[in-house]
């Protein structure tokens, strides 16, 4: 059985290397008869691999496209290349790509031999990526948390709070969410008995436990993190009435920093938060629509100051 399984895997590897193989070619490569090749092809089909066969001149065996993606057979170089690419993609900013890359990387890392894992880590550590206003997150931390979310195991880590205080946390992780600039973990805080979001760049010594937990009913992770990011961590909270439809305002805003609510067909309530009033004032001006700042009053002063500086800059030219 061992020889048969090994030969079947070698056959799969050959079929993935080029479009078409004749039966005699495969038999010669594997040192068996064409009858054995036919039996091995049937085994692959039973496993879900769509192997097509055509008779006559120019015919042969071909690995086709199925309705579902069967497992891929990768050699060492291919596995390393994919893992490195996934690590880079996991730190990217393409919507949805970061989470998908991390999920795939977690599956690949689970079965990757230690020697290949060390190669991937060495390449990753030797690679410098130019980023824009992004917080760097350790790839091993991402993988540890991704596996903990998948396997439903508790995690403990040191965490630096926003005020700089060092704390120790025990959590039941639910989902990792990438906002473009940062990665966040949504989790149930065991000691505080409530849902929390944690910035991965503030974590220290992330260690999974052997304690498995039962999944709880929880809010939508993406929405929970979005609201947490756009409101709670910041000093100033703004409410602005925008004289444009929600669809129009949505085209000019980023869901990561603003919450939009329909007032009527031509008016939208925008809520956002930041540590700097000038940042809020700039983005309100960037909208390009008539707006009314409802609160805070200090934001009106910041907007007036921004307008005055822009006017003086234009006049000095």
Secondary structure, 3 states (H helix, E strand, C coil): CHHHHHHHHHHHHHHHHCCCECHHHHHHHHCCCHHHHHHHHHHHHHCCCCEEEECCCCCEEEECCCCCCCCCCCCHHHHHHHHHHHHHHHCCCCCCHHHHHHHHHHHHHHHCCHHHHHHHHHHHHCCCCCCCCCCCCCHHHHHHHHHHHHHCEEEEEEEECCCCCEEEEEEEEEEEEECCCCEEEEEEECCCCEEEEEEHHHEEEEEEEEEECCCCCCCCHHHHHHHHHHHHCCCEEEEEEECCCHHHHHHCCCCCCEEEEEEECCEEEEEEEECCHHHHHHHHHHHCCCEEEEECHHHHHHHHHHHHHHHHHHHHC
